[in-house]
Amino acid sequence: MIDALYPAARACLFRFNPETAHDITMPVLRAAEQSGLLAALSPASPAATPVELMGLTFPNRIGLAAGLDKEGNTIGALGRLGFGHVEIGTITPRPQPGNPQPRLFRLVEHKALINRMGFNNPGIDTGVENVRQTSGYKGIIGFNIGKNKVTPNENAADDYLICLRKAYPVADYIAVNLSSPNTPGLRDLQGAEASARLLETLKSEQAKLAETHGKHVPLLFKVAPDLDESHIRDLSKVFLDGGLDGLIATNTTLDRKPVASHPRASEAGGLSGMPLTAKSTEIIASFASHLGGQIPIIGVGGIFSVDDAREKIAAGASLVQIYTSFIYQGPKLVRTIAASL
C-alpha cells in the first residue's frame, strides 16, 4: 500500500521547498509509526541474509545514510521501511542552527540534491536521549559525529571526543564525519597527518570506553569523493596503521561538471544523487585496492537501483547506504535492494 501511495505523496511534497518537505515528512512518519498506521501500510520486511561486519550483525545490506534523521528521533519509523541500519546525524557537541536558508535544493532532472545544511542538529545530549527512547527497532544504529562550526580545526579532536564519549553507550557504531563540504575547513582533517593524529586520539579513547562499558563500538571515518589516487593511498595507510574499524565512502561532491547545465549548479554545497554514482564507485574501488579487505567499506553515493548497489559491492563495499534516491523513489527501493543483495 505504501508503495502505491508514495508517488502521490512525493508529488505533493515536491510542491514545497525541500527543507519544508523534510520538516513535514519526519513528524508524519513518527506519528504513523506510533499509531500503528505505518505497520499496516508497509509490506513485511523482505527475507535477507544477515551480514556480520565489525562484530555487528546487520539484518540486511542496505542502510540510511546520515543527513535525513539528524536528531535520531525517527529511527523506528525508518526501520519499519526496511533499513537494516540507520545512521543518524551529523551530531555535534553543542546544538547549532546550521547555515542560513535556503540551503537544500532539488535538481529533479538529474535526480540530485545540493545541500549546504551545515550540521544543523540539536546537540549530542538530545541525540543520545532520542536513541535511548527508541524502541522496537532491531537493526543497527550508527552515530555520525562532527565538530561545531565555531570550533577551530586545532581543537576539533576535543569535539569528536565529547561526542564519542556520550554516544558510545547507545551507539552500535560511530562514524566520524571529516568530509562535509559545508563546515569551513572540515575537509582539511582528511589530510594524512591530520587524520592520523585524530585517529590515534579517538582509538585511544575508544579502548578506554570499551573497557568501561564492556563492549567494542566500531569507529568509522566518512570520506569525500573528491580525492585523488595519491590521497587515497596515503589515507589508506593511515587507516591501516591506525586500526580504523570501517570506512564510509563517500560523502557529497563539490564537482559540478555532471550538472553544469542546471540553473542551480552554482549553488554552494555538496551534490548528491545520480551524478555521484560513478564517482563514488571509483573511490570505493580505489580504497578497496589499497585496504586489501582489511577494513570494511560502506558504499554510498547515487544508488538508484539494484544494479547500482551491486556495482558498489563489486567495487569492494560490504554494505550500502542511500539517501537522495530514497527521496526520489521512496521505500520500495529499500526493500528491493535488501531482498536482491
Wavefront OBJ file of the C-alpha trace (Angstrom):
o trace
v 0.000 0.000 0.000
v 2.734 2.468 0.916
v 4.423 1.927 -2.455
v 1.203 2.839 -4.264
v 0.804 5.959 -2.139
v 4.345 7.245 -2.452
v 4.172 8.796 -5.979
v 1.215 10.943 -4.938
v 2.874 11.843 -1.643
v 6.061 12.821 -3.446
v 4.170 14.955 -5.956
v 2.566 16.803 -3.065
v 5.801 17.209 -1.101
v 7.727 18.405 -4.169
v 5.399 21.402 -4.272
v 7.180 22.621 -1.148
v 10.805 23.645 -0.904
v 12.941 20.626 0.059
v 13.566 21.558 3.680
v 9.892 22.274 4.336
v 9.031 18.910 2.762
v 11.523 17.235 5.101
v 10.075 19.043 8.116
v 6.600 17.811 7.163
v 7.606 14.238 6.413
v 9.583 13.324 9.530
v 6.823 14.072 12.086
v 4.284 12.316 9.854
v 6.485 9.220 9.769
v 6.835 9.273 13.555
v 3.103 9.671 14.072
v 2.341 6.895 11.587
v 4.743 4.569 13.369
v 3.426 5.378 16.836
v -0.193 4.878 15.765
v 0.484 1.578 14.015
v -0.553 3.007 10.652
v 2.920 2.610 9.174
v 2.967 -1.073 10.093
v -0.423 -1.535 8.468
v 0.652 0.199 5.269
v 4.120 -1.342 4.963
v 4.784 -4.764 3.439
v 6.624 -7.298 5.557
v 10.375 -6.880 5.642
v 11.965 -8.858 2.811
v 13.862 -12.016 3.555
v 17.548 -11.174 3.654
v 20.703 -12.881 4.815
v 22.185 -11.071 7.833
v 25.692 -9.677 7.380
v 28.370 -9.998 10.065
v 30.651 -6.964 9.946
v 32.828 -5.194 12.506
v 31.479 -7.515 15.187
v 27.896 -6.426 14.415
v 25.020 -8.286 12.796
v 23.292 -6.206 10.120
v 19.828 -7.581 9.181
v 20.450 -6.730 5.522
v 22.946 -4.831 3.386
v 21.102 -1.520 2.993
v 21.136 1.401 5.394
v 20.077 5.014 5.555
v 22.915 7.488 5.167
v 23.379 10.297 7.670
v 21.572 13.559 6.984
v 17.920 12.555 6.925
v 17.364 11.782 10.608
v 19.601 14.443 12.078
v 18.088 14.169 15.555
v 17.804 10.392 15.910
v 14.092 10.586 16.686
v 12.646 8.727 13.683
v 14.678 5.503 13.801
v 11.728 3.202 14.468
v 9.738 4.507 11.513
v 12.714 4.306 9.168
v 13.406 0.774 10.319
v 9.821 -0.109 9.534
v 10.508 0.890 5.921
v 13.186 -1.797 5.657
v 16.528 -0.205 6.526
v 18.894 -2.695 8.154
v 20.850 0.154 9.684
v 20.095 3.822 10.261
v 22.879 6.367 10.607
v 21.747 9.474 12.467
v 23.301 12.929 12.489
v 25.642 14.550 11.821
v 25.519 15.470 15.527
v 27.860 17.956 17.199
v 28.681 18.559 20.879
v 26.513 21.674 21.112
v 23.289 22.426 19.248
v 23.687 24.584 16.179
v 21.238 26.023 13.648
v 23.296 25.334 10.536
v 23.658 27.653 7.585
v 21.088 30.270 6.535
v 18.131 29.109 4.457
v 17.584 28.273 1.659
v 20.217 25.544 1.933
v 18.716 22.497 0.221
v 17.895 22.303 -3.496
v 16.394 19.680 -5.805
v 17.841 19.109 -9.268
v 14.969 16.938 -10.416
v 16.182 16.443 -13.989
v 19.394 14.954 -12.614
v 17.791 13.076 -9.705
v 20.099 15.012 -7.435
v 20.223 17.329 -4.430
v 22.567 20.116 -3.427
v 22.766 20.823 0.280
v 24.677 23.231 2.456
v 22.838 22.433 5.663
v 25.860 22.988 7.896
v 25.311 20.334 10.586
v 22.017 21.734 11.879
v 21.269 19.486 14.854
v 20.069 19.542 18.486
v 23.419 18.541 20.008
v 24.791 15.267 21.270
v 22.845 15.146 24.549
v 19.495 15.325 22.767
v 20.644 12.838 20.130
v 21.687 10.321 22.778
v 18.413 10.711 24.660
v 16.415 10.219 21.460
v 18.249 6.967 20.764
v 17.680 5.806 24.333
v 13.959 6.278 23.798
v 13.906 4.346 20.525
v 12.056 1.063 20.855
v 11.166 -1.753 18.531
v 13.976 -1.260 16.027
v 16.036 -4.421 15.642
v 18.598 -3.046 13.214
v 21.913 -1.264 13.705
v 22.123 2.374 14.830
v 25.079 4.454 13.733
v 26.006 7.823 15.224
v 27.560 10.252 12.745
v 29.521 12.864 14.704
v 31.137 16.163 13.753
v 32.669 19.300 15.165
v 30.834 22.538 15.819
v 31.348 25.257 13.227
v 32.897 27.624 15.783
v 35.468 25.046 16.896
v 38.818 25.622 15.153
v 40.429 22.633 13.477
v 43.254 22.544 16.014
v 40.597 21.789 18.659
v 38.451 19.502 16.508
v 39.580 16.384 18.388
v 38.010 17.787 21.556
v 34.596 17.968 19.862
v 34.884 14.461 18.445
v 35.928 13.138 21.860
v 32.887 14.707 23.527
v 30.585 13.069 21.002
v 32.421 9.751 21.120
v 32.149 9.529 24.905
v 28.482 10.457 25.024
v 27.347 8.351 22.061
v 29.365 5.265 22.990
v 26.859 3.698 25.429
v 23.942 3.798 22.960
v 25.579 3.569 19.508
v 26.220 0.367 17.577
v 28.902 2.175 15.590
v 30.245 5.724 15.451
v 31.071 7.481 12.176
v 33.449 10.442 12.218
v 32.457 12.985 9.574
v 35.624 14.513 8.110
v 34.173 15.253 4.733
v 31.160 17.533 4.751
v 31.861 20.469 2.437
v 29.541 22.696 4.466
v 31.614 23.292 7.606
v 34.529 25.599 6.749
v 37.884 23.816 6.884
v 36.442 20.436 7.858
v 37.865 18.604 4.847
v 41.350 19.711 5.911
v 41.057 16.982 8.551
v 41.265 14.469 5.689
v 44.926 15.284 5.233
v 47.094 12.284 6.045
v 48.832 13.867 9.047
v 45.666 15.438 10.473
v 43.625 12.268 10.091
v 46.407 10.157 11.602
v 46.512 12.374 14.706
v 42.736 12.341 15.047
v 42.504 8.602 14.547
v 45.183 7.957 17.167
v 43.345 10.159 19.671
v 39.959 8.569 19.039
v 41.254 4.991 19.028
v 42.940 5.581 22.377
v 39.672 6.850 23.823
v 37.737 4.009 22.189
v 39.930 1.491 24.037
v 39.200 3.175 27.368
v 35.483 3.315 26.659
v 35.413 -0.335 25.621
v 36.865 -1.299 28.994
v 34.469 0.976 30.867
v 31.325 -0.160 29.053
v 32.289 -3.756 28.363
v 31.702 -3.530 24.623
v 33.577 -2.544 21.478
v 31.792 0.098 19.407
v 33.398 0.280 15.936
v 34.863 3.581 14.814
v 34.457 4.595 11.151
v 35.635 7.590 9.135
v 33.480 9.097 6.364
v 35.467 10.474 3.431
v 34.773 12.703 0.442
v 34.570 11.605 -3.199
v 36.849 14.468 -4.236
v 40.114 12.651 -3.546
v 42.896 11.802 -5.986
v 44.731 8.484 -6.095
v 47.728 9.624 -4.072
v 45.478 10.999 -1.339
v 43.547 7.726 -1.214
v 46.816 5.793 -0.982
v 48.073 7.965 1.885
v 44.785 7.814 3.776
v 44.594 4.047 3.345
v 47.979 3.685 5.012
v 46.813 5.936 7.866
v 43.663 3.865 8.323
v 45.528 0.552 8.242
v 48.280 1.716 10.594
v 45.786 3.341 12.963
v 43.404 0.401 13.241
v 40.302 2.071 11.797
v 37.317 -0.270 12.119
v 35.477 0.790 8.972
v 35.235 3.338 6.162
v 32.201 5.112 4.708
v 32.738 6.179 1.100
v 31.534 8.665 0.095
v 30.061 11.968 1.199
v 28.707 14.568 -1.267
v 30.832 16.094 -4.026
v 31.846 19.630 -4.925
v 32.179 18.637 -8.585
v 29.542 20.361 -10.714
v 30.513 19.040 -14.140
v 27.669 16.458 -14.235
v 25.059 19.181 -13.608
v 26.770 22.152 -15.256
v 23.737 22.956 -17.387
v 21.354 23.210 -14.445
v 20.404 26.689 -13.157
v 21.154 25.528 -9.586
v 24.610 24.232 -10.453
v 26.311 27.268 -8.952
v 24.688 26.816 -5.535
v 27.290 26.248 -2.820
v 27.169 22.900 -1.056
v 27.539 19.191 -1.640
v 25.981 17.446 -4.634
v 24.364 14.044 -4.076
v 22.313 11.622 -6.107
v 22.690 10.138 -9.556
v 25.554 12.429 -10.677
v 27.638 10.853 -7.899
v 27.017 7.211 -8.865
v 30.149 6.520 -10.914
v 32.469 8.801 -8.930
v 31.678 7.170 -5.584
v 32.063 3.684 -7.048
v 35.515 4.618 -8.359
v 36.555 5.912 -4.927
v 35.297 2.730 -3.271
v 37.262 0.594 -5.710
v 40.414 2.628 -5.155
v 40.203 2.423 -1.376
v 39.384 -1.293 -1.579
v 42.506 -1.947 -3.641
v 44.698 -0.195 -1.067
v 42.977 -1.592 2.015
v 43.114 -5.154 0.764
v 39.984 -6.280 2.574
v 41.406 -5.418 5.987
v 38.974 -2.558 6.623
v 35.317 -2.951 5.587
v 33.718 -0.267 3.426
v 30.156 1.045 3.446
v 29.385 2.323 -0.042
v 27.321 5.483 -0.507
v 26.545 7.706 -3.471
v 23.972 7.605 -6.242
v 22.433 4.184 -5.617
v 19.142 4.259 -7.533
v 18.769 0.576 -8.423
v 19.773 -2.953 -7.516
v 22.429 -2.798 -10.228
v 23.895 0.365 -8.682
v 24.068 -1.368 -5.309
v 25.672 -4.451 -6.820
v 28.299 -2.285 -8.500
v 29.194 -0.814 -5.100
v 29.506 -4.329 -3.656
v 31.589 -5.469 -6.626
v 33.867 -2.453 -6.149
v 34.599 -3.506 -2.583
v 31.760 -2.363 -0.329
v 30.244 -4.753 2.191
v 27.155 -2.635 2.871
v 25.446 0.240 1.070
v 23.555 3.345 2.152
v 21.065 5.558 0.342
v 19.576 8.998 0.907
v 18.811 11.008 -2.243
v 17.351 8.025 -4.105
v 15.086 7.378 -1.117
v 13.662 10.880 -1.559
v 13.065 10.357 -5.269
v 11.914 6.718 -5.266
v 10.529 6.003 -1.809
v 10.590 2.922 0.428
v 10.094 0.363 -2.340
v 13.743 0.843 -3.310
v 14.862 -0.077 0.211
v 13.062 -3.423 0.236
v 14.034 -4.213 -3.361
v 17.727 -3.755 -2.653
v 17.527 -5.568 0.690
v 15.920 -8.600 -0.971
v 18.218 -8.593 -4.001
v 21.695 -8.298 -2.467
l 1 2 3 4 5 6 7 8 9 10 11 12 13 14 15 16 17 18 19 20 21 22 23 24 25 26 27 28 29 30 31 32 33 34 35 36 37 38 39 40 41 42 43 44 45 46 47 48 49 50 51 52 53 54 55 56 57 58 59 60 61 62 63 64 65 66 67 68 69 70 71 72 73 74 75 76 77 78 79 80 81 82 83 84 85 86 87 88 89 90 91 92 93 94 95 96 97 98 99 100 101 102 103 104 105 106 107 108 109 110 111 112 113 114 115 116 117 118 119 120 121 122 123 124 125 126 127 128 129 130 131 132 133 134 135 136 137 138 139 140 141 142 143 144 145 146 147 148 149 150 151 152 153 154 155 156 157 158 159 160 161 162 163 164 165 166 167 168 169 170 171 172 173 174 175 176 177 178 179 180 181 182 183 184 185 186 187 188 189 190 191 192 193 194 195 196 197 198 199 200 201 202 203 204 205 206 207 208 209 210 211 212 213 214 215 216 217 218 219 220 221 222 223 224 225 226 227 228 229 230 231 232 233 234 235 236 237 238 239 240 241 242 243 244 245 246 247 248 249 250 251 252 253 254 255 256 257 258 259 260 261 262 263 264 265 266 267 268 269 270 271 272 273 274 275 276 277 278 279 280 281 282 283 284 285 286 287 288 289 290 291 292 293 294 295 296 297 298 299 300 301 302 303 304 305 306 307 308 309 310 311 312 313 314 315 316 317 318 319 320 321 322 323 324 325 326 327 328 329 330 331 332 333 334 335 336 337 338 339 340 341
